[in-house]
Amino acid sequence: MILRITASALALLAPAAARADWYEASSEHFVVYADDRPEAISRFADELEKFDKAMRVFYPKARPAATGPANRVAVFVLSGSTTVAKLTGDKFTRGFYIPRAGGNVAFVPRVSGKTETYELSGAAVLRHEYAHHFMYTSFPAVFPIWFSEGFAEFWSTVKFEKDGSALVGTSPAHRGWGLMSGNPLPVDQLVTLTNRKLNMAQREAIYGRGWLLTHYLMSDPERQKQLGTYMQAINEGASLEKAAESLGDLKQLGKALDTYLNRRRLPATRIAPAALATAPVQLRKLTAGEVATMAVRVQSRAGVTEEEAKKIVIEARKAAAPYPNDPGAQVALAEAEYDAGNHALAEAAADRALAADPKRGEALMYRAMAKFARAAADDPKADPWPAVRRAIVAVNRVDPEDPRPLMLFYRSFYAAGETPTKNARDGLAKAYDVALSDLGLRMNAATMFLNNGDRDEAREALRLVAFHPHGGGTAAHARAMIAAIDRGDPVEKIFAAKPGEEDKDEAEKPTGD
């Protein structure tokens, strides 16, 4: 996902002297960065952790979350929705989330209490996107687009009460207008919907009507069984039309859904405070160097183009220069230098960070990435590949669950013109298992499986990409590869498979929400 970064965005992101100090709030699944009152930051981070806990209480059979610091979601709380929108170039953006192996990140505006009930708040966006993350990492299965979005909307409205309980299943007021202004996607179309081209009203209906159908089917035990049968049929390879037969008479379902929508009150589930108990949030005040480089750090984490990186690195150098011994400032500089293609300078910045903090995971990671890039580019001063791999292994020793060094170790063999060892292949397979929501990693794993002659495993890896609701061109390519596997095509043809005519529009779309 590439985001537009402008000079005005940099100005908006610059830390304001009049605001509170910046803090880092760490918990099991999240690490939050914000310049607010310490108690407010702790409360926000604790609520995020309770949100994850509520989902795990609601779904006790969910796959456990990946452990380790690198697999947490980093959340940057910015000064307002305008600042967040500047990162994307879209004035309607209220918050966004980027799933990356070892680098999941979200950007939301500070909660001010001024958001109207019918508006989509940054907190709701974060919950919606984290629900996607939870779904695809906890339930490795194919989900139709209406349920994927309906599930995320269902969880975006969770309310935490003063007594510490959570209310699950409240109505999304921000979808009210779309729900009450007509039905551009009747149930028979909604439950058989693929990634075909939709108009604005139909796209809105995926979220609103998707939420309504999800809420209705999950609120009734008999309907829950039908939903389970429908999902099972899809994951066993049935067409959406065939699977929809599990839901009974679709016209009657549509009528029942309209009646359900018009009820005065919909059922909601309250989760008791005791069930939501989590470990205390660890709060740390950021150093002066970390604060000075926060603006460039936010931009780097949001994603930059090649041209933008060249501008941002200039700002990063200015911000980090007074803090040569601050590991946080030097890591921010290392990232900016790396993005700009200055790999030797990135390695030097990472080395300065490691001199101050030898076990700093991000510094070790950027050092390894920079060494890899220099060796791959045949830099005459680069380390030989065995030394590069030792740098990669050093990252793994600090955080064995971080998927990034596992991916980089595997790639190092291809970059060196060598056949990946079994250890390297096993490492990539583990990375794929840890970071199930990273579509690019899934495609890489599918490629490895195909090269190893394991077509069934490759098809399984591709399957969840192929039907991802925001897979864009990557999903279209995955569907083409699956079709080639099913035809029995040779490996070379599978890799070269092109999306069909029905996927022409989708193939041109970028991956992302």
TORTI-881239 format. One record per residue (C-alpha): x, y, z; residue number from 1; residue in one letter. Coordinates in pm, 1 decimal, padded with zeros to 6 digits, always signed. Each point is the difference from the previous one (the first is absolute). Layout:
N
[[X,Y,Z],NUM,A] ...
//
This chain:
513
[[+00000.0,+00000.0,+00000.0],1,M] [[+00161.4,+00328.1,-00114.0],2,I] [[-00121.0,+00319.3,+00164.1],3,L] [[+00043.9,+00359.0,-00115.5],4,R] [[+00225.4,+00207.7,+00224.4],5,I] [[+00006.0,+00377.2,-00049.9],6,T] [[+00180.6,+00293.8,+00155.4],7,A] [[-00325.2,+00103.1,+00168.1],8,S] [[-00027.7,-00348.8,+00149.7],9,A] [[+00349.4,+00033.4,+00145.5],10,L] [[-00093.8,+00331.8,+00158.9],11,A] [[-00315.8,-00146.0,+00149.1],12,L] [[+00188.4,-00297.2,+00138.4],13,L] [[+00272.1,+00203.7,+00167.9],14,A] [[-00025.0,-00027.3,+00381.8],15,P] [[-00152.8,+00311.7,+00156.0],16,A] [[+00189.4,+00145.6,+00294.9],17,A] [[-00324.1,+00096.7,+00173.0],18,A] [[-00133.2,-00354.1,+00007.4],19,R] [[+00061.2,-00264.3,+00265.1],20,A] [[+00306.9,-00222.9,-00009.2],21,D] [[+00015.0,-00298.6,-00234.9],22,W] [[-00035.7,-00344.6,+00154.1],23,Y] [[+00022.9,-00361.7,-00106.4],24,E] [[-00263.8,-00228.6,+00151.2],25,A] [[+00083.3,-00370.9,-00037.4],26,S] [[-00232.2,-00295.7,+00045.2],27,S] [[-00017.4,-00358.8,-00122.9],28,E] [[-00148.3,+00073.1,-00344.1],29,H] [[+00055.3,+00374.7,-00047.2],30,F] [[+00255.4,+00277.2,+00039.9],31,V] [[-00152.0,+00348.6,-00003.3],32,V] [[+00178.6,+00328.6,-00067.6],33,Y] [[-00174.9,+00324.0,+00099.4],34,A] [[+00059.5,+00347.8,+00137.5],35,D] [[-00272.0,+00022.4,+00259.0],36,D] [[-00052.5,-00031.7,+00372.1],37,R] [[+00162.3,-00321.9,+00127.5],38,P] [[-00326.4,-00124.6,+00152.8],39,E] [[-00186.1,+00059.5,-00327.9],40,A] [[+00261.3,-00192.2,-00199.8],41,I] [[-00002.2,-00288.4,+00248.9],42,S] [[-00379.6,-00012.7,-00010.6],43,R] [[-00002.1,-00006.0,-00380.5],44,F] [[+00261.8,-00277.1,-00015.1],45,A] [[-00182.6,-00199.7,+00268.6],46,D] [[-00325.0,+00030.8,-00193.6],47,E] [[+00168.8,-00131.3,-00314.4],48,L] [[+00129.4,-00298.5,+00195.2],49,E] [[-00346.4,-00059.5,+00143.6],50,K] [[-00142.0,+00017.2,-00352.1],51,F] [[+00226.7,-00285.4,-00106.1],52,D] [[-00091.6,-00188.2,+00317.6],53,K] [[-00373.4,+00048.5,-00068.8],54,A] [[+00040.1,-00160.3,-00342.8],55,M] [[+00185.2,-00295.7,+00149.6],56,R] [[-00265.7,-00044.2,+00269.4],57,V] [[-00270.0,+00014.0,-00268.6],58,F] [[+00188.3,-00253.5,-00216.8],59,Y] [[+00171.3,-00240.4,+00244.2],60,P] [[+00120.5,-00225.5,-00284.0],61,K] [[+00186.2,+00280.5,-00176.8],62,A] [[+00360.3,-00071.2,-00091.2],63,R] [[+00235.9,+00154.4,+00261.5],64,P] [[+00162.9,+00327.1,-00101.4],65,A] [[+00361.6,+00004.1,-00114.3],66,A] [[+00232.6,+00093.0,+00284.0],67,T] [[+00306.6,+00222.3,+00012.4],68,G] [[+00052.4,+00377.9,-00020.9],69,P] [[+00010.0,+00012.0,-00380.3],70,A] [[-00346.4,-00153.1,-00035.5],71,N] [[-00175.7,+00268.8,+00199.7],72,R] [[-00199.3,+00270.4,-00178.8],73,V] [[+00168.6,+00341.1,+00023.5],74,A] [[-00263.1,+00273.8,+00038.7],75,V] [[+00092.0,+00363.1,-00061.6],76,F] [[-00251.6,+00241.6,+00152.2],77,V] [[+00023.7,+00322.8,-00196.7],78,L] [[-00132.9,+00349.0,+00068.9],79,S] [[-00324.2,-00035.2,-00196.9],80,G] [[-00178.3,-00149.6,-00301.3],81,S] [[+00147.5,+00269.2,-00227.7],82,T] [[+00350.2,-00120.1,+00086.6],83,T] [[-00095.7,-00361.3,-00066.3],84,V] [[-00165.0,+00094.2,-00331.0],85,A] [[+00315.4,+00182.3,-00111.6],86,K] [[+00190.8,-00328.5,+00019.6],87,L] [[-00229.2,-00160.5,-00256.6],88,T] [[-00092.1,+00298.7,-00214.7],89,G] [[-00367.0,-00084.5,+00058.8],90,D] [[-00193.4,+00261.2,+00198.9],91,K] [[-00257.2,-00259.5,+00108.3],92,F] [[+00253.5,-00227.8,+00171.5],93,T] [[-00062.9,-00017.4,+00375.5],94,R] [[+00258.1,-00264.4,+00075.2],95,G] [[+00168.9,-00290.3,-00172.5],96,F] [[+00183.0,-00324.7,+00065.6],97,Y] [[+00276.6,-00168.6,-00199.8],98,I] [[+00060.6,-00373.4,+00055.4],99,P] [[+00368.2,-00083.1,-00043.7],100,R] [[+00200.2,-00298.9,+00114.5],101,A] [[+00180.7,+00122.2,+00310.3],102,G] [[-00121.5,+00355.3,-00054.5],103,G] [[-00376.1,+00028.2,+00045.9],104,N] [[-00080.5,+00367.7,+00042.9],105,V] [[-00304.1,+00224.2,+00046.0],106,A] [[-00053.3,+00375.9,-00002.1],107,F] [[-00294.3,+00159.5,+00180.6],108,V] [[-00093.7,+00350.9,+00113.5],109,P] [[-00012.3,+00094.4,+00365.3],110,R] [[-00347.9,-00065.6,+00142.8],111,V] [[-00149.4,+00341.3,+00075.5],112,S] [[-00365.2,-00069.8,+00077.2],113,G] [[-00104.1,+00228.6,-00286.1],114,K] [[-00074.5,-00281.8,-00245.7],115,T] [[-00368.2,-00018.7,-00087.2],116,E] [[-00167.5,-00333.9,+00064.1],117,T] [[-00069.4,-00047.0,-00370.3],118,Y] [[+00363.8,+00058.9,-00100.1],119,E] [[+00261.7,-00271.1,-00033.1],120,L] [[+00253.1,+00068.9,+00275.5],121,S] [[+00367.8,-00088.3,-00008.5],122,G] [[-00055.0,-00245.1,+00287.3],123,A] [[-00274.6,-00175.5,-00199.1],124,A] [[+00229.7,-00021.5,-00303.4],125,V] [[+00276.1,-00150.5,+00213.7],126,L] [[-00237.6,-00258.6,+00145.9],127,R] [[-00138.4,-00080.2,-00345.9],128,H] [[+00348.4,-00054.2,-00140.0],129,E] [[+00125.1,-00190.3,+00303.9],130,Y] [[-00305.3,-00225.3,-00035.2],131,A] [[+00122.0,-00084.1,-00351.9],132,H] [[+00343.3,-00074.5,+00146.4],133,H] [[-00156.7,-00217.9,+00269.6],134,F] [[-00218.4,-00185.4,-00251.2],135,M] [[+00279.6,-00086.6,-00239.6],136,Y] [[+00250.9,-00097.7,+00268.9],137,T] [[-00241.6,-00183.2,+00230.7],138,S] [[-00212.0,-00182.5,-00257.9],139,F] [[+00214.3,-00091.1,-00303.0],140,P] [[-00288.4,-00054.4,-00240.1],141,A] [[-00169.1,+00161.8,-00299.2],142,V] [[-00276.6,+00245.7,+00083.3],143,F] [[-00238.3,+00160.1,-00250.5],144,P] [[+00035.9,+00375.0,-00030.7],145,I] [[-00332.4,+00081.5,+00168.1],146,W] [[+00090.4,-00199.0,+00311.4],147,F] [[+00354.9,+00133.2,+00015.1],148,S] [[-00129.2,+00357.5,+00005.8],149,E] [[-00307.0,-00087.5,+00207.9],150,G] [[+00219.7,-00163.9,+00263.7],151,F] [[+00229.2,+00304.0,+00012.1],152,A] [[-00296.7,+00236.3,+00031.6],153,E] [[-00151.5,-00220.8,+00270.1],154,F] [[+00313.9,+00045.2,+00209.0],155,W] [[+00057.3,+00366.2,-00084.1],156,S] [[-00288.7,+00102.0,+00227.5],157,T] [[+00112.0,-00164.3,+00325.0],158,V] [[-00073.0,+00223.6,+00299.4],159,K] [[+00196.7,-00009.6,+00322.6],160,F] [[-00216.3,+00094.1,+00293.6],161,E] [[+00100.8,+00185.6,+00317.0],162,K] [[-00018.7,-00321.0,+00201.7],163,D] [[+00267.6,-00156.8,-00225.1],164,G] [[-00234.3,-00225.2,-00197.3],165,S] [[-00018.3,-00010.2,-00380.5],166,A] [[-00320.8,+00018.4,-00202.8],167,L] [[+00032.8,-00193.2,-00326.1],168,V] [[-00246.9,+00028.6,-00287.3],169,G] [[-00120.3,+00360.3,+00017.1],170,T] [[-00115.9,+00165.1,-00322.5],171,S] [[+00248.1,+00193.7,-00218.2],172,P] [[-00158.5,+00345.7,-00003.8],173,A] [[+00241.3,+00103.8,-00276.4],174,H] [[-00173.4,-00252.4,-00232.0],175,R] [[-00348.8,+00122.8,+00085.0],176,G] [[-00054.6,+00210.8,-00310.3],177,W] [[+00109.0,-00281.1,-00234.4],178,G] [[-00215.2,-00257.0,+00178.5],179,L] [[-00314.7,+00211.7,-00002.3],180,M] [[+00031.2,+00153.0,-00348.4],181,S] [[-00065.7,-00313.7,-00202.8],182,G] [[+00136.8,-00344.4,-00074.5],183,N] [[+00226.1,-00004.3,-00307.7],184,P] [[+00122.7,-00352.1,+00085.8],185,L] [[-00285.2,-00241.7,+00078.5],186,P] [[+00101.9,-00308.5,+00197.3],187,V] [[+00022.1,-00228.6,-00304.7],188,D] [[+00257.9,+00237.9,-00150.4],189,Q] [[+00179.1,+00074.8,+00327.7],190,L] [[+00075.8,-00362.3,+00092.9],191,V] [[+00125.3,-00084.8,-00351.1],192,T] [[+00200.8,+00318.8,-00043.6],193,L] [[+00355.0,-00019.4,-00131.0],194,T] [[+00244.5,+00281.1,-00072.6],195,N] [[-00193.0,+00123.6,-00302.0],196,R] [[-00033.2,+00371.0,-00075.2],197,K] [[-00251.6,+00171.3,+00228.5],198,L] [[-00147.2,+00346.6,+00013.3],199,N] [[+00029.7,+00224.0,+00308.2],200,M] [[-00336.1,-00103.6,+00149.1],201,A] [[+00082.0,-00368.5,-00041.6],202,Q] [[+00340.1,+00043.8,+00162.7],203,R] [[-00163.7,+00169.9,+00296.6],204,E] [[-00248.4,-00288.3,+00017.4],205,A] [[+00282.7,-00253.0,+00037.8],206,I] [[+00078.9,+00165.2,+00332.4],207,Y] [[-00349.7,+00090.2,+00119.3],208,G] [[-00197.3,-00297.6,-00130.0],209,R] [[+00299.2,-00223.9,+00069.0],210,G] [[-00011.7,+00110.1,+00364.7],211,W] [[-00377.0,-00055.5,+00013.8],212,L] [[+00016.3,-00351.1,-00145.0],213,L] [[+00296.1,-00091.0,+00223.0],214,T] [[-00182.5,+00129.6,+00308.5],215,H] [[-00319.8,-00184.3,-00090.6],216,Y] [[+00163.8,-00335.6,-00075.2],217,L] [[+00215.9,+00016.5,+00312.9],218,M] [[-00292.8,+00088.4,+00227.6],219,S] [[-00201.7,-00317.4,-00058.3],220,D] [[+00130.4,-00354.5,+00078.8],221,P] [[-00170.9,-00157.5,-00301.5],222,E] [[+00123.4,+00272.5,-00231.4],223,R] [[+00349.5,-00042.6,+00146.4],224,Q] [[-00005.7,-00362.6,-00113.9],225,K] [[-00102.8,+00108.6,-00350.4],226,Q] [[+00280.9,+00254.4,-00005.7],227,L] [[+00248.7,-00268.4,+00104.8],228,G] [[-00118.8,-00236.2,-00273.9],229,T] [[+00020.8,+00282.6,-00256.0],230,Y] [[+00360.0,+00081.4,+00101.4],231,M] [[+00099.2,-00365.6,+00000.8],232,Q] [[-00135.3,-00044.8,-00350.9],233,A] [[+00200.8,+00298.3,-00126.9],234,I] [[+00318.6,-00130.8,+00159.3],235,N] [[-00057.7,-00342.1,-00151.2],236,E] [[-00004.3,+00157.0,-00345.7],237,G] [[-00372.2,+00047.8,-00066.0],238,A] [[-00106.1,+00298.4,-00209.1],239,S] [[-00156.0,+00291.6,+00187.1],240,L] [[-00332.1,-00078.9,-00165.3],241,E] [[+00013.3,-00363.6,+00112.5],242,K] [[+00113.0,+00094.7,+00350.3],243,A] [[-00284.7,+00252.6,+00029.2],244,A] [[-00248.6,-00286.9,-00013.4],245,E] [[+00104.5,-00068.3,+00361.4],246,S] [[-00171.9,+00324.1,+00101.4],247,L] [[-00343.5,-00119.4,-00111.2],248,G] [[-00247.1,+00203.3,-00206.5],249,D] [[+00190.1,+00322.3,-00072.4],250,L] [[-00315.6,+00202.7,-00067.0],251,K] [[-00134.4,-00096.5,+00339.6],252,Q] [[+00338.7,+00078.1,+00153.1],253,L] [[-00015.3,+00344.3,-00160.3],254,G] [[-00342.5,+00067.4,+00148.9],255,K] [[+00114.5,-00122.3,+00340.6],256,A] [[+00301.3,+00230.1,-00026.5],257,L] [[-00217.1,+00305.3,-00072.5],258,D] [[-00219.2,-00084.8,+00299.1],259,T] [[+00310.7,-00039.2,+00215.4],260,Y] [[+00128.9,+00340.4,-00110.1],261,L] [[-00322.2,+00168.7,+00107.6],262,N] [[+00000.2,-00144.7,+00350.4],263,R] [[+00016.8,+00264.0,+00271.9],264,R] [[+00295.6,-00170.6,+00163.2],265,R] [[+00243.1,-00264.1,-00123.4],266,L] [[+00156.9,-00256.9,+00232.2],267,P] [[+00344.3,+00073.8,+00142.7],268,A] [[+00234.9,-00203.0,+00218.8],269,T] [[+00155.4,+00137.1,+00315.8],270,R] [[+00340.4,-00138.9,+00102.4],271,I] [[+00068.9,+00033.9,+00371.6],272,A] [[+00299.9,+00202.6,+00120.9],273,P] [[+00162.9,-00304.8,+00160.6],274,A] [[+00013.2,-00175.5,-00336.9],275,A] [[+00184.7,+00296.1,-00151.4],276,L] [[+00285.8,+00010.3,+00250.2],277,A] [[+00331.7,+00080.4,-00167.1],278,T] [[+00356.3,+00064.4,+00114.7],279,A] [[+00081.3,+00360.4,+00095.1],280,P] [[+00112.5,+00232.7,-00278.6],281,V] [[+00367.6,+00097.9,+00020.4],282,Q] [[+00049.1,+00373.3,-00054.1],283,L] [[+00328.6,+00160.3,-00105.8],284,R] [[+00069.5,+00366.6,-00068.5],285,K] [[+00174.9,+00041.1,-00335.3],286,L] [[+00345.9,+00150.5,-00012.6],287,T] [[+00068.2,+00341.0,-00150.6],288,A] [[+00152.0,-00171.4,-00305.9],289,G] [[-00304.4,-00219.8,-00050.0],290,E] [[-00230.2,+00301.7,+00020.9],291,V] [[+00213.8,+00200.3,-00243.5],292,A] [[-00016.5,-00279.5,-00259.1],293,T] [[-00366.5,-00094.8,+00054.8],294,M] [[-00129.9,+00184.4,-00307.6],295,A] [[+00235.5,-00179.8,-00240.2],296,V] [[-00058.0,-00327.8,+00180.5],297,R] [[-00375.8,+00027.3,-00054.1],298,V] [[+00048.2,+00071.8,-00369.3],299,Q] [[+00245.0,-00284.5,-00047.8],300,S] [[-00232.0,-00247.3,+00171.3],301,R] [[-00296.1,+00118.7,-00208.5],302,A] [[+00188.4,-00074.4,-00322.1],303,G] [[+00175.3,+00222.6,-00249.2],304,V] [[+00082.9,+00009.9,-00369.6],305,T] [[+00358.0,+00016.2,-00122.8],306,E] [[-00023.7,+00375.2,-00057.5],307,E] [[-00163.4,+00066.5,+00336.1],308,E] [[+00268.3,-00202.2,+00176.6],309,A] [[+00268.6,+00227.6,-00141.3],310,K] [[-00171.8,+00303.5,+00153.5],311,K] [[-00077.4,-00161.7,+00333.5],312,I] [[+00356.7,-00119.9,+00055.7],313,V] [[+00117.6,+00363.1,-00005.5],314,I] [[-00241.9,+00078.9,+00284.2],315,E] [[+00106.7,-00316.4,+00182.1],316,A] [[+00365.1,+00100.1,-00009.3],317,R] [[-00079.3,+00344.7,+00139.2],318,K] [[-00216.8,-00146.1,+00277.6],319,A] [[+00243.2,-00275.8,+00100.5],320,A] [[+00325.7,+00198.5,-00025.7],321,A] [[-00010.2,+00137.4,+00358.8],322,P] [[-00056.0,-00351.7,+00136.8],323,Y] [[+00279.7,-00227.8,-00129.7],324,P] [[-00016.4,-00214.6,+00315.2],325,N] [[-00380.1,-00029.3,+00017.9],326,D] [[-00094.2,-00347.1,-00132.1],327,P] [[-00357.6,+00101.4,-00080.3],328,G] [[+00108.4,+00300.3,-00206.6],329,A] [[+00263.8,-00203.3,-00183.1],330,Q] [[-00245.8,-00280.8,-00081.1],331,V] [[-00236.6,+00259.1,-00149.9],332,A] [[+00290.8,+00131.8,-00207.1],333,L] [[+00101.6,-00353.3,-00103.7],334,A] [[-00352.8,-00064.1,-00128.0],335,E] [[-00007.9,+00326.7,-00195.0],336,A] [[+00345.2,-00064.3,-00150.9],337,E] [[-00101.9,-00352.9,-00094.9],338,Y] [[-00322.1,+00120.5,-00165.8],339,D] [[+00204.2,+00254.0,-00198.3],340,A] [[+00233.5,-00274.0,-00123.0],341,G] [[+00298.9,+00121.7,+00202.7],342,N] [[+00084.9,-00340.8,+00138.6],343,H] [[+00350.8,+00076.0,+00129.1],344,A] [[-00134.2,+00302.1,+00190.2],345,L] [[-00288.6,-00210.7,+00132.4],346,A] [[+00246.3,-00257.2,+00129.3],347,E] [[+00208.6,+00272.9,+00165.3],348,A] [[-00308.1,+00142.8,+00175.9],349,A] [[-00101.3,-00347.8,+00116.1],350,A] [[+00353.2,-00055.6,+00133.6],351,D] [[-00022.5,+00322.3,+00202.7],352,R] [[-00330.6,-00116.8,+00146.6],353,A] [[+00151.6,-00337.7,+00088.5],354,L] [[+00299.5,+00162.8,+00164.8],355,A] [[-00247.1,+00158.2,+00243.8],356,A] [[-00233.5,-00300.1,+00025.1],357,D] [[+00153.0,-00327.7,-00129.8],358,P] [[-00327.7,-00194.2,+00012.7],359,K] [[-00228.4,+00254.0,-00166.3],360,R] [[-00203.9,-00214.1,-00239.7],361,G] [[-00078.5,+00266.4,-00263.2],362,E] [[+00365.3,+00109.6,-00012.5],363,A] [[+00108.6,-00361.5,-00054.3],364,L] [[-00266.0,-00037.2,-00269.4],365,M] [[+00105.3,+00309.4,-00195.1],366,Y] [[+00365.2,-00097.2,+00029.5],367,R] [[-00081.5,-00342.6,-00147.6],368,A] [[-00220.3,+00150.0,-00273.9],369,M] [[+00267.5,+00252.5,-00093.3],370,A] [[+00272.2,-00266.2,-00011.4],371,K] [[-00227.4,-00217.7,-00216.3],372,F] [[-00072.8,+00286.4,-00242.2],373,A] [[+00369.4,+00087.7,-00033.2],374,R] [[+00098.4,-00361.0,-00067.8],375,A] [[-00283.1,-00043.6,-00251.6],376,A] [[+00114.2,+00316.2,-00181.8],377,A] [[+00360.0,-00129.1,-00018.9],378,D] [[+00127.7,+00289.1,+00209.9],379,D] [[+00379.7,-00055.5,+00003.2],380,P] [[+00007.8,+00089.1,+00369.9],381,K] [[-00290.5,-00228.9,+00092.1],382,A] [[+00039.8,-00293.3,+00234.6],383,D] [[+00005.0,-00349.7,-00156.4],384,P] [[-00326.6,-00194.5,+00014.9],385,W] [[+00099.4,-00214.3,+00302.8],386,P] [[+00055.3,+00321.1,+00200.3],387,A] [[-00331.5,+00139.9,-00124.4],388,V] [[-00173.1,-00313.0,+00122.3],389,R] [[+00165.4,+00030.4,+00338.7],390,R] [[-00148.2,+00350.5,+00027.3],391,A] [[-00341.4,-00143.0,-00088.6],392,I] [[+00033.7,-00275.2,+00258.7],393,V] [[+00081.0,+00264.8,+00263.7],394,A] [[-00348.1,+00149.1,-00054.7],395,V] [[-00158.5,-00340.5,+00039.6],396,N] [[+00178.6,-00059.9,+00329.7],397,R] [[-00148.8,+00316.4,+00150.8],398,V] [[-00355.2,-00082.6,-00116.4],399,D] [[-00038.6,-00358.4,-00130.9],400,P] [[-00362.4,+00068.1,-00098.1],401,E] [[+00081.5,+00296.4,-00226.9],402,D] [[-00083.2,-00117.6,-00355.9],403,P] [[+00223.4,+00256.8,-00172.7],404,R] [[+00344.1,-00157.8,+00062.6],405,P] [[-00145.2,-00338.0,-00096.5],406,L] [[-00114.8,+00145.6,-00332.3],407,M] [[+00329.2,+00181.9,-00054.5],408,L] [[+00206.1,-00310.6,+00078.8],409,F] [[-00190.8,-00197.6,-00264.4],410,Y] [[+00037.1,+00276.1,-00259.2],411,R] [[+00373.6,+00022.6,+00063.9],412,S] [[+00056.8,-00333.2,-00173.0],413,F] [[-00175.8,+00106.3,-00319.8],414,Y] [[+00180.0,+00336.6,+00008.1],415,A] [[+00331.6,-00185.8,+00027.6],416,A] [[-00093.6,-00239.6,-00281.7],417,G] [[-00021.4,-00294.7,+00238.6],418,E] [[-00266.4,-00258.9,+00076.3],419,T] [[-00179.1,+00074.1,+00329.2],420,P] [[+00089.9,-00246.0,+00274.4],421,T] [[-00264.4,-00199.9,+00184.8],422,K] [[+00052.6,+00230.1,+00295.7],423,N] [[-00076.5,+00300.3,-00222.2],424,A] [[-00310.6,-00167.0,-00144.5],425,R] [[-00124.0,-00092.7,+00345.8],426,D] [[+00057.1,+00358.4,+00109.4],427,G] [[-00213.1,+00142.8,-00281.0],428,L] [[-00271.7,-00253.5,+00079.2],429,A] [[+00004.9,+00115.8,+00363.4],430,K] [[-00016.5,+00366.8,-00105.8],431,A] [[-00301.7,-00082.9,-00215.7],432,Y] [[-00163.7,-00175.3,+00294.3],433,D] [[+00069.0,+00293.4,+00234.6],434,V] [[-00111.3,+00281.6,-00232.7],435,A] [[-00308.3,-00143.0,-00168.1],436,L] [[-00143.2,+00343.0,-00082.6],437,S] [[+00295.5,+00105.0,-00220.6],438,D] [[-00111.6,-00075.9,-00356.0],439,L] [[+00344.2,+00054.6,-00150.3],440,G] [[+00150.6,-00254.7,+00238.3],441,L] [[-00272.1,-00248.1,-00094.5],442,R] [[+00089.5,+00043.4,-00367.4],443,M] [[+00369.3,-00055.9,+00082.5],444,N] [[-00085.7,-00313.2,+00197.0],445,A] [[-00214.3,-00127.9,-00288.1],446,A] [[+00296.2,+00050.1,-00232.5],447,T] [[+00225.0,-00199.4,+00234.1],448,M] [[-00253.9,-00280.6,+00027.6],449,F] [[-00031.5,-00017.9,-00378.2],450,L] [[+00377.4,-00011.5,-00042.3],451,N] [[+00003.8,-00283.2,+00255.0],452,N] [[-00263.5,-00188.6,-00198.9],453,G] [[-00268.8,+00038.8,+00266.8],454,D] [[-00297.2,+00120.0,-00206.4],455,R] [[-00259.1,-00065.9,+00268.1],456,D] [[+00179.9,+00219.8,+00252.9],457,E] [[+00053.3,+00267.4,-00266.2],458,A] [[-00369.2,-00001.7,-00086.8],459,R] [[-00090.9,+00034.0,+00367.8],460,E] [[+00230.6,+00300.8,+00037.9],461,A] [[-00147.4,+00160.3,-00312.6],462,L] [[-00359.3,-00073.1,+00096.1],463,R] [[-00016.5,+00254.2,+00281.4],464,L] [[+00159.7,+00263.8,-00222.9],465,V] [[-00230.1,-00074.9,-00292.1],466,A] [[-00317.1,+00080.4,+00190.3],467,F] [[+00127.5,+00275.9,+00225.9],468,H] [[-00247.7,+00292.4,-00020.1],469,P] [[+00280.5,+00254.6,-00037.8],470,H] [[+00242.8,-00214.0,-00198.1],471,G] [[-00024.0,+00211.0,-00316.6],472,G] [[+00244.1,-00102.8,-00271.3],473,G] [[+00177.5,-00244.7,+00231.3],474,T] [[-00325.8,-00189.7,+00053.1],475,A] [[-00068.4,-00005.6,-00375.2],476,A] [[+00346.9,-00145.6,-00061.9],477,H] [[-00055.2,-00260.0,+00272.7],478,A] [[-00329.6,-00106.5,-00161.4],479,R] [[+00178.0,-00040.4,-00333.6],480,A] [[+00271.5,-00211.5,+00162.1],481,M] [[-00260.0,-00221.4,+00170.5],482,I] [[-00175.1,-00054.4,-00333.6],483,A] [[+00334.4,-00100.2,-00152.8],484,A] [[+00069.8,-00242.4,+00287.7],485,I] [[-00345.2,-00154.7,-00042.9],486,D] [[+00063.8,-00045.1,-00372.6],487,R] [[+00321.3,-00184.4,+00078.7],488,G] [[+00218.4,+00258.5,-00175.5],489,D] [[+00377.3,-00024.8,+00041.1],490,P] [[+00159.8,+00224.6,+00262.1],491,V] [[+00128.8,+00253.0,-00256.8],492,E] [[-00354.1,+00054.5,-00131.1],493,K] [[-00140.2,+00030.7,+00351.7],494,I] [[+00245.0,+00280.5,+00077.7],495,F] [[-00084.4,+00170.4,-00331.0],496,A] [[-00377.9,-00034.0,+00040.0],497,A] [[-00191.7,+00318.3,-00085.3],498,K] [[-00338.2,+00106.8,+00143.7],499,P] [[-00297.3,-00084.4,-00221.5],500,G] [[-00236.8,+00247.5,-00162.1],501,E] [[-00233.1,-00013.9,+00302.3],502,E] [[+00288.7,+00122.9,+00216.1],503,D] [[+00121.0,+00272.5,-00237.0],504,K] [[-00119.1,+00292.6,+00213.1],505,D] [[+00108.8,-00163.3,+00325.8],506,E] [[+00348.6,-00076.1,-00132.4],507,A] [[+00070.7,+00371.2,-00034.8],508,E] [[-00092.9,+00082.3,+00359.4],509,K] [[+00262.0,+00041.6,+00274.4],510,P] [[-00016.0,-00226.1,+00301.9],511,T] [[-00157.7,+00165.8,+00305.1],512,G] [[-00322.0,+00109.4,+00171.3],513,D] 
//
